[in-house]
């Protein structure tokens, strides 16, 4: 029984000296309350109603577009998935067609959104 009391006193001394059980508040806690909150309530949220879904480029191409691009790549004799294809002069023709299709789909999506068509 006596050893238990000695161990408790040693443990309490260790905690008090190491600062783990300190009652002094951290100075950073006081500074955080001085920070001004934003006036607009929407700025407080991490996520708001405004998202990047409208400007998302993944999934813009339809399967028919991918078929067109595959036929064009075959005609130009390039493999667009190959790293070295980008150094082929015909790759620019392929990329121009790809970018034109993407822009066409973006325009189509924005028109559908403006007209309320989903």
MMTF fields as JSON, N, C-alpha, C and O atoms, coordinates in Angstrom:
{
  "mmtfVersion": "1.0.0",
  "mmtfProducer": "UNKNOWN",
  "numBonds": 471,
  "numAtoms": 472,
  "numGroups": 118,
  "numChains": 1,
  "numModels": 1,
  "chainsPerModel": [1],
  "groupsPerChain": [118],
  "chainIdList": ["A"],
  "bondAtomList": [4, 2, 8, 6, 12, 10, 16, 14, 20, 18, 24, 22, 28, 26, 32, 30, 36, 34, 40, 38, 44, 42, 48, 46, 52, 50, 56, 54, 60, 58, 64, 62, 68, 66, 72, 70, 76, 74, 80, 78, 84, 82, 88, 86, 92, 90, 96, 94, 100, 98, 104, 102, 108, 106, 112, 110, 116, 114, 120, 118, 124, 122, 128, 126, 132, 130, 136, 134, 140, 138, 144, 142, 148, 146, 152, 150, 156, 154, 160, 158, 164, 162, 168, 166, 172, 170, 176, 174, 180, 178, 184, 182, 188, 186, 192, 190, 196, 194, 200, 198, 204, 202, 208, 206, 212, 210, 216, 214, 220, 218, 224, 222, 228, 226, 232, 230, 236, 234, 240, 238, 244, 242, 248, 246, 252, 250, 256, 254, 260, 258, 264, 262, 268, 266, 272, 270, 276, 274, 280, 278, 284, 282, 288, 286, 292, 290, 296, 294, 300, 298, 304, 302, 308, 306, 312, 310, 316, 314, 320, 318, 324, 322, 328, 326, 332, 330, 336, 334, 340, 338, 344, 342, 348, 346, 352, 350, 356, 354, 360, 358, 364, 362, 368, 366, 372, 370, 376, 374, 380, 378, 384, 382, 388, 386, 392, 390, 396, 394, 400, 398, 404, 402, 408, 406, 412, 410, 416, 414, 420, 418, 424, 422, 428, 426, 432, 430, 436, 434, 440, 438, 444, 442, 448, 446, 452, 450, 456, 454, 460, 458, 464, 462, 468, 466],
  "bondOrderList": [1, 1, 1, 1, 1, 1, 1, 1, 1, 1, 1, 1, 1, 1, 1, 1, 1, 1, 1, 1, 1, 1, 1, 1, 1, 1, 1, 1, 1, 1, 1, 1, 1, 1, 1, 1, 1, 1, 1, 1, 1, 1, 1, 1, 1, 1, 1, 1, 1, 1, 1, 1, 1, 1, 1, 1, 1, 1, 1, 1, 1, 1, 1, 1, 1, 1, 1, 1, 1, 1, 1, 1, 1, 1, 1, 1, 1, 1, 1, 1, 1, 1, 1, 1, 1, 1, 1, 1, 1, 1, 1, 1, 1, 1, 1, 1, 1, 1, 1, 1, 1, 1, 1, 1, 1, 1, 1, 1, 1, 1, 1, 1, 1, 1, 1, 1, 1],
  "groupList": [{"groupName": "UNK", "atomNameList": ["N", "CA", "C", "O"], "elementList": ["N", "C", "C", "O"], "formalChargeList": [0, 0, 0, 0], "bondAtomList": [1, 0, 2, 1, 3, 2], "bondOrderList": [1, 1, 2], "singleLetterCode": "X", "chemCompType": "L-PEPTIDE LINKING"}],
  "groupTypeList": [0, 0, 0, 0, 0, 0, 0, 0, 0, 0, 0, 0, 0, 0, 0, 0, 0, 0, 0, 0, 0, 0, 0, 0, 0, 0, 0, 0, 0, 0, 0, 0, 0, 0, 0, 0, 0, 0, 0, 0, 0, 0, 0, 0, 0, 0, 0, 0, 0, 0, 0, 0, 0, 0, 0, 0, 0, 0, 0, 0, 0, 0, 0, 0, 0, 0, 0, 0, 0, 0, 0, 0, 0, 0, 0, 0, 0, 0, 0, 0, 0, 0, 0, 0, 0, 0, 0, 0, 0, 0, 0, 0, 0, 0, 0, 0, 0, 0, 0, 0, 0, 0, 0, 0, 0, 0, 0, 0, 0, 0, 0, 0, 0, 0, 0, 0, 0, 0],
  "groupIdList": [1, 2, 3, 4, 5, 6, 7, 8, 9, 10, 11, 12, 13, 14, 15, 16, 17, 18, 19, 20, 21, 22, 23, 24, 25, 26, 27, 28, 29, 30, 31, 32, 33, 34, 35, 36, 37, 38, 39, 40, 41, 42, 43, 44, 45, 46, 47, 48, 49, 50, 51, 52, 53, 54, 55, 56, 57, 58, 59, 60, 61, 62, 63, 64, 65, 66, 67, 68, 69, 70, 71, 72, 73, 74, 75, 76, 77, 78, 79, 80, 81, 82, 83, 84, 85, 86, 87, 88, 89, 90, 91, 92, 93, 94, 95, 96, 97, 98, 99, 100, 101, 102, 103, 104, 105, 106, 107, 108, 109, 110, 111, 112, 113, 114, 115, 116, 117, 118],
  "secStructList": [7, 2, 2, 2, 2, 2, 2, 2, 2, 2, 2, 2, 2, 2, 2, 2, 2, 2, 6, 6, 6, 7, 7, 1, 7, 7, 2, 2, 2, 2, 2, 2, 2, 6, 1, 7, 7, 7, 1, 1, 4, 4, 4, 4, 7, 1, 1, 7, 1, 7, 7, 1, 4, 4, 4, 7, 7, 6, 6, 7, 1, 7, 2, 2, 2, 2, 2, 2, 2, 2, 2, 2, 2, 2, 2, 2, 6, 7, 7, 6, 6, 1, 4, 4, 4, 4, 4, 1, 6, 2, 2, 2, 2, 2, 2, 2, 2, 2, 2, 2, 2, 2, 2, 2, 2, 2, 2, 2, 2, 2, 2, 2, 2, 2, 2, 6, 7, 7],
  "xCoordList": [0.824, 0.0, 0.868, 0.541, 1.961, 2.848, 3.496, 3.715, 3.804, 4.42, 3.459, 3.893, 2.17, 1.187, 1.189, 1.154, 1.228, 1.245, 2.514, 2.479, 3.612, 4.88, 4.818, 5.268, 4.267, 4.136, 3.192, 3.442, 2.123, 1.189, 1.882, 1.711, 2.654, 3.378, 4.416, 4.567, 5.125, 6.128, 5.441, 5.93, 4.313, 3.575, 3.052, 3.138, 2.508, 1.993, 3.117, 2.942, 4.266, 5.421, 5.886, 6.215, 5.914, 6.338, 5.382, 5.828, 4.077, 3.103, 3.199, 3.12, 3.367, 3.443, 4.706, 4.671, 5.805, 7.06, 7.161, 7.873, 6.462, 6.585, 5.673, 5.847, 4.728, 3.858, 2.647, 1.874, 2.455, 1.299, 0.021, -1.014, 0.087, -1.082, -1.024, -1.316, -0.657, -0.497, -1.841, -2.667, -2.059, -3.303, -3.153, -4.125, -1.957, -1.729, -2.277, -1.99, -3.082, -3.653, -2.598, -1.693, -2.727, -1.797, -2.09, -3.251, -1.049, -1.244, -1.944, -2.57, -1.858, -2.532, -4.044, -4.764, -4.531, -5.973, -6.565, -7.689, -5.838, -6.332, -6.336, -7.249, -5.33, -5.213, -6.287, -6.702, -6.741, -7.741, -9.068, -9.808, -9.387, -10.646, -10.592, -11.637, -9.403, -9.265, -9.418, -9.542, -9.411, -9.521, -10.937, -11.909, -11.048, -12.359, -13.016, -12.378, -14.282, -15.005, -15.448, -15.687, -15.558, -15.971, -17.397, -18.237, -17.661, -18.983, -20.02, -21.191, -19.604, -20.519, -20.607, -19.583, -21.806, -21.957, -21.535, -21.191, -21.554, -21.142, -19.646, -19.193, -18.876, -17.433, -17.004, -15.859, -17.892, -17.542, -17.518, -16.843, -18.226, -18.326, -17.177, -16.684, -16.76, -15.738, -16.317, -15.657, -17.531, -18.207, -19.426, -20.216, -19.562, -20.726, -21.523, -21.205, -22.544, -23.377, -22.644, -23.045, -21.599, -20.84, -19.784, -18.901, -19.88, -18.935, -18.265, -18.606, -17.318, -16.593, -17.236, -16.642, -18.419, -19.072, -19.313, -19.213, -19.629, -19.911, -18.688, -18.818, -17.522, -16.311, -15.559, -14.422, -16.176, -15.525, -15.413, -16.376, -14.231, -14.004, -14.089, -14.139, -14.107, -14.196, -15.605, -16.59, -15.683, -16.977, -17.673, -18.858, -16.984, -17.614, -17.779, -18.711, -16.893, -16.959, -17.952, -18.011, -18.713, -19.665, -18.963, -17.896, -19.544, -18.927, -18.754, -17.788, -19.685, -19.542, -18.325, -17.65, -18.049, -16.862, -15.586, -14.624, -15.596, -14.419, -14.188, -13.047, -15.278, -15.143, -14.551, -13.702, -15.005, -14.478, -12.983, -12.202, -12.593, -11.178, -10.35, -9.209, -10.92, -10.195, -9.968, -8.891, -10.997, -10.851, -9.824, -9.029, -9.848, -8.882, -7.462, -6.543, -7.281, -5.949, -5.456, -4.277, -6.373, -5.988, -5.614, -4.661, -6.374, -6.093, -4.745, -3.997, -4.438, -3.172, -2.011, -0.859, -2.317, -1.313, -0.559, 0.668, -1.333, -0.744, -1.519, -2.676, -0.874, -1.511, -1.519, -0.484, -2.657, -2.685, -2.346, -2.008, -2.43, -2.096, -0.603, -0.125, 0.126, 1.572, 2.252, 1.88, 3.225, 3.94, 4.616, 4.606, 5.191, 5.949, 5.053, 5.541, 3.761, 2.84, 2.788, 2.532, 3.023, 2.945, 4.041, 3.951, 5.057, 6.132, 5.881, 6.632, 4.837, 4.468, 3.756, 2.905, 4.073, 3.396, 1.887, 1.129, 1.45, 0.019, -0.729, -1.955, 0.001, -0.628, -1.322, -2.334, -0.8, -1.434, -2.814, -3.748, -2.941, -4.243, -5.228, -6.383, -4.761, -5.587, -6.021, -7.189, -5.088, -5.406, -6.365, -7.225, -6.23, -7.16, -8.58, -9.534, -8.718, -10.038, -10.581, -11.764, -9.728, -10.141, -10.615, -11.671, -9.852, -10.229, -11.507, -12.322, -11.694, -12.927, -14.134, -15.185, -13.988, -15.081, -15.39, -16.554, -14.353, -14.56, -15.267, -16.203, -14.834, -15.482, -16.934, -17.807, -17.195, -18.557, -19.432, -20.575, -18.905, -19.675, -19.879, -20.93, -18.886, -19.046, -20.143, -20.982, -20.133, -21.15, -22.526, -23.503, -22.59, -23.85, -24.356, -25.551, -23.455, -23.845, -24.313, -25.284, -23.64, -24.052, -25.387, -26.195, -25.63, -26.927, -28.041, -29.121, -27.772, -28.766, -29.062, -30.208, -28.052, -28.245, -29.059, -29.937, -28.763, -29.495, -30.961, -31.841, -31.219, -32.587, -33.308, -34.51, -32.581, -33.181, -33.328, -34.11, -32.582, -32.618, -31.504, -30.362, -31.852, -30.804, -30.326, -29.447],
  "yCoordList": [-1.185, 0.0, 1.249, 2.251, 1.172, 2.316, 2.609, 3.77, 1.555, 1.752, 2.454, 3.246, 2.175, 2.821, 4.329, 5.088, 4.778, 6.208, 6.863, 7.989, 6.169, 6.712, 6.857, 7.869, 5.864, 5.946, 7.071, 7.736, 7.291, 8.377, 9.723, 10.607, 9.898, 11.151, 11.369, 12.491, 10.335, 10.454, 10.818, 11.675, 10.176, 10.473, 11.894, 12.572, 12.359, 13.726, 14.733, 15.763, 14.454, 15.342, 15.405, 16.48, 14.269, 14.232, 15.042, 15.815, 14.871, 15.617, 17.119, 17.912, 17.511, 18.931, 19.568, 20.716, 18.851, 19.429, 19.426, 20.253, 18.513, 18.441, 19.427, 19.65, 20.014, 20.998, 20.384, 21.105, 19.092, 18.443, 18.876, 19.053, 19.042, 19.383, 20.847, 21.175, 21.706, 23.117, 23.83, 23.537, 24.761, 25.533, 26.859, 27.602, 27.167, 28.418, 28.257, 27.272, 29.251, 29.176, 29.55, 30.339, 28.987, 29.254, 30.641, 31.037, 31.374, 32.732, 32.727, 33.723, 31.642, 31.565, 31.523, 31.945, 31.025, 30.959, 32.354, 32.586, 33.266, 34.631, 35.342, 36.115, 35.091, 35.775, 35.342, 36.14, 34.118, 33.667, 34.381, 34.554, 34.796, 35.498, 36.925, 37.545, 37.455, 38.817, 38.901, 39.997, 37.756, 37.75, 38.147, 37.604, 39.098, 39.561, 38.515, 37.939, 38.282, 37.332, 38.037, 39.244, 37.301, 37.926, 38.445, 37.86, 39.543, 40.151, 39.347, 39.321, 38.698, 37.898, 36.501, 35.852, 36.04, 34.726, 33.594, 32.513, 33.817, 32.767, 32.517, 31.437, 33.474, 33.305, 32.407, 31.957, 32.149, 31.323, 29.84, 29.064, 29.445, 28.03, 27.598, 28.371, 26.366, 25.831, 25.538, 25.742, 25.065, 24.801, 25.702, 25.793, 26.349, 27.196, 26.638, 25.577, 27.349, 26.898, 26.969, 26.3, 27.748, 27.905, 26.807, 26.717, 25.978, 24.874, 24.942, 25.777, 24.061, 24.009, 23.056, 22.754, 22.59, 21.636, 22.261, 21.583, 23.55, 24.214, 24.278, 24.236, 24.379, 24.494, 23.168, 23.14, 22.088, 20.783, 20.302, 20.372, 19.814, 19.381, 17.879, 17.404, 17.123, 15.675, 15.304, 15.871, 14.369, 13.881, 14.745, 14.539, 15.7, 16.546, 15.839, 16.129, 14.93, 14.246, 13.094, 12.343, 12.981, 11.882, 10.699, 10.867, 9.522, 8.367, 8.587, 8.107, 9.31, 9.58, 10.465, 10.309, 11.399, 12.249, 11.42, 11.64, 10.47, 9.616, 8.754, 8.476, 8.333, 7.566, 8.435, 7.983, 9.684, 10.62, 10.824, 10.805, 11.019, 11.234, 9.979, 10.07, 8.82, 7.571, 7.391, 6.974, 7.709, 7.606, 8.61, 8.3, 9.823, 10.849, 10.421, 10.597, 9.865, 9.406, 8.283, 8.221, 7.404, 6.313, 6.868, 6.404, 7.868, 8.492, 9.208, 9.161, 9.875, 10.605, 9.686, 10.117, 8.43, 7.425, 7.809, 7.731, 8.222, 8.536, 7.793, 7.419, 7.59, 7.019, 8.113, 8.363, 8.778, 9.91, 9.541, 10.417, 8.264, 7.835, 7.618, 7.459, 7.61, 7.413, 8.756, 9.776, 8.752, 9.98, 10.611, 11.834, 9.813, 10.33, 10.877, 11.527, 10.625, 11.129, 12.649, 13.253, 13.268, 14.729, 15.41, 16.608, 14.684, 15.264, 15.11, 15.64, 14.393, 14.203, 15.47, 15.995, 15.973, 17.174, 16.98, 17.944, 15.762, 15.5, 15.585, 15.687, 15.543, 15.611, 16.953, 17.019, 18.01, 19.327, 19.329, 19.938, 18.653, 18.55, 17.811, 18.213, 16.745, 15.968, 16.827, 16.809, 17.57, 18.4, 19.532, 19.885, 20.104, 21.153, 20.603, 21.259, 19.411, 18.778, 18.46, 18.672, 17.957, 17.652, 18.914, 18.908, 19.984, 21.24, 21.814, 22.384, 21.669, 22.147, 21.367, 21.952, 20.059, 19.248, 19.615, 19.683, 19.85, 20.233, 21.579, 21.734, 22.544, 23.863, 23.754, 24.433, 22.9, 22.714, 22.126, 22.547, 21.163, 20.56, 21.55, 21.542, 22.397, 23.42, 24.398, 24.759, 24.828, 25.754, 25.102, 25.731, 23.85, 23.113, 22.999, 23.157, 22.727, 22.599, 23.929, 23.97, 25.019, 26.325, 26.76, 27.382, 26.44, 26.754, 25.94, 26.461, 24.669, 23.831, 24.34, 24.3, 24.811, 25.343, 26.627, 26.842, 27.489, 28.747, 28.501, 29.235, 27.472, 27.154, 26.284, 26.045, 25.814, 24.985, 23.534, 22.797, 23.119, 21.728, 20.976, 21.432, 19.819, 19.07, 17.888, 17.167],
  "zCoordList": [0.0, 0.0, 0.0, -0.635, 0.711, 0.802, -0.55, -0.895, -1.322, -2.63, -3.588, -4.424, -3.478, -4.337, -4.112, -5.081, -2.874, -2.571, -3.098, -3.593, -2.991, -3.49, -5.006, -5.544, -5.707, -7.165, -7.59, -8.596, -6.846, -7.161, -6.993, -7.832, -5.937, -5.706, -6.803, -7.288, -7.197, -8.266, -9.583, -10.319, -9.882, -11.114, -11.131, -12.155, -10.006, -9.93, -10.077, -10.728, -9.484, -9.61, -11.054, -11.556, -11.718, -13.118, -13.997, -14.845, -13.801, -14.598, -14.343, -15.282, -13.1, -12.771, -13.334, -13.777, -13.326, -13.804, -15.327, -15.897, -15.992, -17.45, -18.16, -19.358, -17.489, -18.113, -18.785, -19.416, -18.674, -19.291, -18.592, -19.235, -17.318, -16.525, -16.105, -14.956, -17.009, -16.691, -16.748, -17.611, -15.832, -15.818, -16.538, -16.674, -16.999, -17.712, -19.126, -19.806, -19.567, -20.916, -21.937, -21.665, -23.079, -24.173, -24.737, -24.844, -25.094, -25.604, -26.956, -27.319, -27.708, -29.002, -28.855, -29.76, -27.737, -27.523, -27.413, -27.858, -26.837, -26.686, -28.029, -28.317, -28.852, -30.129, -31.117, -31.958, -31.037, -32.0, -31.81, -32.778, -30.609, -30.403, -30.924, -31.123, -31.149, -31.651, -33.167, -33.714, -33.852, -35.303, -35.686, -35.16, -36.605, -37.034, -37.922, -38.803, -37.679, -38.518, -39.794, -39.784, -40.879, -42.13, -42.033, -41.35, -42.718, -42.639, -43.411, -43.033, -44.479, -45.274, -44.68, -44.463, -44.418, -43.791, -44.719, -44.243, -46.037, -46.97, -46.915, -47.296, -46.457, -46.401, -45.248, -45.207, -44.333, -43.186, -43.525, -42.849, -44.536, -44.872, -45.762, -46.584, -45.59, -46.473, -47.843, -48.862, -47.864, -49.132, -49.217, -48.277, -50.324, -50.536, -51.692, -52.229, -52.064, -53.171, -54.501, -55.454, -54.589, -55.83, -55.916, -55.063, -56.947, -57.104, -58.462, -59.299, -58.664, -59.931, -60.932, -61.967, -60.642, -61.533, -62.9, -63.922, -62.919, -64.185, -65.084, -66.307, -64.505, -65.313, -65.427, -65.899, -65.004, -65.044, -66.483, -67.246, -66.85, -68.218, -68.396, -69.531, -67.323, -67.475, -67.924, -67.451, -68.821, -69.25, -70.276, -70.54, -70.862, -71.861, -73.195, -73.944, -73.488, -74.775, -74.715, -73.742, -75.767, -75.884, -76.55, -77.142, -76.46, -77.136, -78.638, -79.231, -79.249, -80.685, -80.956, -81.974, -80.035, -80.186, -80.083, -80.819, -79.165, -79.007, -80.242, -80.609, -80.882, -82.124, -83.231, -84.0, -83.305, -84.309, -84.093, -85.044, -82.842, -82.533, -82.806, -83.258, -82.532, -82.801, -84.301, -84.729, -85.098, -86.56, -87.075, -87.963, -86.505, -86.913, -86.562, -87.362, -85.38, -84.963, -85.871, -86.219, -86.244, -87.146, -88.517, -89.143, -88.981, -90.278, -90.261, -91.237, -89.138, -89.01, -88.627, -88.587, -88.347, -87.975, -86.694, -86.623, -85.692, -84.385, -83.305, -83.497, -82.187, -81.006, -79.946, -79.329, -79.711, -78.774, -77.335, -76.539, -76.99, -75.63, -75.449, -74.326, -76.542, -76.493, -76.215, -76.794, -75.348, -74.988, -76.2, -76.342, -77.057, -78.198, -79.302, -80.227, -79.219, -80.245, -80.251, -81.293, -79.12, -79.052, -79.855, -80.124, -80.236, -81.036, -82.537, -83.355, -82.886, -84.294, -84.785, -84.067, -85.974, -86.498, -86.661, -86.558, -86.91, -87.054, -85.725, -85.704, -84.638, -83.317, -83.107, -82.409, -83.693, -83.571, -84.22, -83.698, -85.35, -86.015, -85.103, -84.964, -84.496, -83.573, -82.378, -81.991, -81.802, -80.634, -80.987, -80.18, -82.181, -82.602, -82.699, -82.28, -83.245, -83.344, -81.954, -81.686, -81.075, -79.707, -78.995, -78.361, -79.092, -78.436, -79.027, -78.302, -80.343, -80.971, -80.448, -80.183, -80.301, -79.759, -78.31, -77.916, -77.525, -76.12, -76.032, -75.248, -76.821, -76.812, -77.264, -76.723, -78.257, -78.737, -77.625, -77.449, -76.882, -75.786, -74.636, -73.995, -74.371, -73.329, -73.713, -72.887, -74.972, -75.456, -75.389, -74.982, -75.789, -75.737, -74.301, -74.05, -73.362, -71.955, -71.39, -70.635, -71.742, -71.219, -71.815, -71.126, -73.094, -73.694, -73.045, -72.769, -72.805, -72.131, -70.73, -70.283, -70.045, -68.697, -68.742, -67.907, -69.729, -69.855, -70.205, -69.756, -71.003, -71.401, -70.38, -70.5, -69.383, -68.344, -68.742, -68.141, -69.752, -70.203, -69.487, -69.44, -68.931, -68.228, -68.984, -68.513]
}
